[in-house]
Every structure is written in structure tokens, then in C-alpha cells.
Amino acid sequence: MFAERFEKKETIDLRKRYIGPSCKIFFSHDPIKIVRAKGQYMYDEKGQRYLDCINNVAHVGHCHPDVVKAGAQQMELLNTNSRFLHDNLVLYAQRLQATLPDKLGVCYFVNSGSEANDLALRLARQYTGHTDIITLENAYHGHVSSLIDISPYKFHQLSDAEQNQFVHVASSPDVYRGKYRADHPDPATAYADEVKDIISKAHKKGGKIAAFIAESLQSCGGQVIPPVGYFQQVAQHVRKAGGIFIADEVQVGFGRVGSHFWAFQLQGEDFVPDIVTMGKPIGNGHPMSCVVTTKEVAEAFMTSGMEYFNTFGGNPVSCAIGLAVLDVIEKEDLQGNALRVGQYLTSLLEKQKEKHLLIGDIRGRGLFVGVELVRDRLKITPATAEAQEVIYRLKEQHILLSADGPHRNVLKFKPPMCFTTEDAELVVEKIDVILTGISFFIVFVACVLLERVKVCTALTHRHRKHESKKADVLCLHLHSIFILLSLNQTMSLLKKSAITYQCSHLPY
């Protein structure tokens, strides 16, 4: 059943031939060929096991038997579109709504996070009659055209792209690297006031705000945790302007934060979005997603006169799988596990922060944790190359982790929710060894080059005793050149050391 069809090299060659070149792959210089997975583990074509710290899609664990069984059994009976009556659709909608505030009571089922966010924009614009959207710096909301427009994480990569005139970008509410940091007396208000200013400027130009959209916790933006009170104040400003609030839970919903089922609930009970979008973990890898909104927004959408129909959204198989995922989360207490293991993981990482100067910040909730690497804690200079070195070294240790954020220097933990304390210990132990090696290498290089300076100085003093003025001048020139070379090489290696030994695999 798990037999390899092609040799790895042939798979790579065929991928290059038939798959679009912009479709990137993990560890592109030496990609992993995964042929099966179970729980928090993935296996390559040789049977090598990898601990998966990346995959927030396989929410309750890869190939969970209950989820697989539910999908297979329903597929044997029926799969059709939602224009026919079927109990799975209404049962799942009822179960899903029970996890949300009462205000959020109307569901639209679709097939991906991108599709959910695109529909959310349509709902917002139809309900408000407005067009403009406020998004956050470094945000990512999906790959379709309407969402690339509101995803700075993507459109900033396009050198000749112009920002859509209807899109306004607010600062990411990052209290570590952002404009208003942890030492600010009230960063939540400061960041929210910036949104208020954006609304005012948009109005002066004739724009009207349809919605503010934000990931409840920014993922691609670098595991950013908004300060408590930020969403409440933003929602107040946006609603006063006639807009609504969209919470994107595609990456962080379904209990991942541990203390709550939805990440927007971290802001407090007094905050309820007008629309919530969800995807990825909802089907544990099966393509499904959902938009949940208020009765008022849904009724306004109906007044457009256009019927909404989605061929695969809410089909019986997808809903059976969705129900099974909710059952497993409850039966195996995966939300509780996310809280316990996440707290333990964070405590282990905090100890590493005390030990390694490269670690600038540890942040997260539950099993959504970021480790920001910096070269200078005061200047918070991003340690991008070092972060890449860590993830490649971990891969060699059969642990899969990714790095993201605007500078690609944040190590991202978002594993399947069955992740254990033993898994956390293993990963942190390996990170400790790798960071120790990086620090040792940098110090070693610096010491070697500084010793070269000392030797050059000694040689110069020795040659100065000679009577020959030519020899004296020559030695002075050589001394200067060696010092400049040493200092330049030291600075270069200190800045790019990780790139150097990532490419050459020099031993620590």
C-alpha cells in the first residue's frame, strides 16, 4: 500500500517537469519524500520517521483512525452537493455553532481558508455597502486575487505591484518588534488609535470602510500575539465607521491556543467578531472550511439577489469528517493537551532564552509558539541565516520545523495537537545543541581572526628592529592589510556565519 512508485530523484524530476515552478517545496536543496504519516509523525520512502512540528492542518494527528473511518463510511453511502437535504450538514453546523458566541449563528461551508476569506469580504461589502478593507502589516489571508490584495505578506514580494487603493495597512500589533512595544504603557490603545487614524484618512479621500480583517494570532507574520484589548478598540472604531470585524481563525482555531477554543477569545468575553473564518484544521487535512456570521450579515447577503451555491461546500463526506474532528478534540482532550504541552514547551524554551543570546523572544499560546532569533537583543537585529540553520540542522535530526515572519527569523511551532511533553523535550534539546554550536562557531571564528591580528602585530614589531626602511614600510603595509582582512572577515563571518556553514556544512 505504501510502496514507492518512483525513486526520489525521478519524483523530483517529474515535479520540475509538470508542476508550476512557483510551487515551492520544503527543504528545496534536499527535499523529503513523505509516503505516510500517523499522529505527530511523518515517514519518508525509506521508513525514516520525522517528528512534525509544522503541520497545523493535521490538527488531531495525521490519519487519525476515527476521522479516516468517518470519511470512508460516508463516502460508501453518499456524497453530493448541499442542494439536497442531508442531516450531516445541519448536525455539523449545530455542533460548530455551539463552540461560538450565540451572536455568530449562520454558517456557509466552503472548501479552503482562501475561499472562506474571499466569501467573508463579499459578505462584508454587501452588508455595509462599503468597499475599503483594513488589513495588518505582514498579514496573509489566502492565495486568490481578492486576498493577495489584502495580504502584505504576499503583495510586498511583488516588486512592481501597486497596493490596491481600497486596501489600507495598519501596523502589526507586535509588542516585541513593532512600533509600540512591551514597555509602552498601553500598546493596545496605541495600535488601535492607528486604525482610527487610517479610517479618518480614508474618509477624507472619499473611502468607506467595509471591514477590518485580522488573523486572531498572526502566523506568517511571525507568531504575533496582539495585546489584550486591541481587537475591542479596533472593532469599536471600525463599527463606528460603518464597517465590521472579520476574525481569521484559519491557522489558530479549534482549540490550538489551549485556554480557549477560538483564538479571538483570548481578547476577552467582551469581544465578538462579526464574521469568523476557519479552515486548515477543520477537516484534519480534508479540504473544507467555513464562514460563520451573524443573522443580520447573512440576511443582507441574501438581498443582493444573487443565489449563493457551492458545489462541494458542506457535502456529506466533509461534514462527517468535520464531526469526527470535533469528536476527537473532545474525546482526547486535545484542547487541554495543547494548554498543558504548550505551557511546558514555552517553559523549556524560556530556559533556553536564558542560556542563548540568539533567542530574543518567546511568545505564543498553547501549541502556537514562536521563537524569535536575533543577533543583538538591544537592536533586535534579525538572525535570519541562523534561523535557517536551525531548521536545516533539525531536519538532519529528523525533526521538521519552519521559520517565518517578515525577516524569516521566527521558529514556528504549530504541531498536530497530539504533540507530547516528550516531543517538546526532544525538540528543545536538539535546538539547545544547535544554538550552542552556532554560538561556539561564531566565537571560535572571532578568536582565530583576532589571534591573527595579534600575530601580525608581533611580526611588525619584530621587523621594525631591522635597519632596512623598506622592510619596515613593507611590514607596516602587511600589518595594516592583515588587520583589515581580519576585521572584515570577522564582521562578515559574524553576520553571515550561518549561511557559510549551512552551505559548506563545516563542523562546529
Salt bridges, closest charged atoms under 4 A:
GLU4 OE2 - LYS33 NZ 3.18
ASP13 OD2 - LYS9 NZ 2.99
ASP30 OD1 - LYS8 NZ 3.23
ASP30 OD2 - LYS395 NZ 3.02
ASP52 OD2 - HIS62 NE2 2.74
ASP66 OD2 - LYS331 NZ 2.49
ASP132 OD2 - HIS168 NE2 2.74
GLU194 OE1 - LYS179 NZ 2.98
ASP248 OD2 - HIS141 ND1 2.80
ASP274 OD1 - LYS103 NZ 3.33
ASP274 OD2 - ARG239 NE 3.12
GLU307 OE2 - ARG83 NH2 2.82
ASP327 OD1 - ARG95 NH2 3.03
GLU332 OE2 - HIS64 NE2 2.75
ASP333 OD2 - ARG340 NH1 3.27
ASP361 OD2 - ARG363 NH1 2.77
GLU372 OE2 - ARG177 NH2 2.66
GLU372 OE1 - ARG363 NH2 2.68
GLU386 OE2 - ARG375 NE 3.01
GLU389 OE2 - ARG393 NE 2.55
GLU396 OE1 - ARG393 NH1 3.51
GLU396 OE2 - HIS505 ND1 3.75
ASP404 OD1 - ARG408 NH1 3.75
ASP404 OD2 - LYS412 NZ 3.27
ASP432 OD1 - LYS355 NZ 2.99
ASP432 OD1 - HIS356 NE2 2.73
ASP472 OD1 - ARG464 NE 3.86
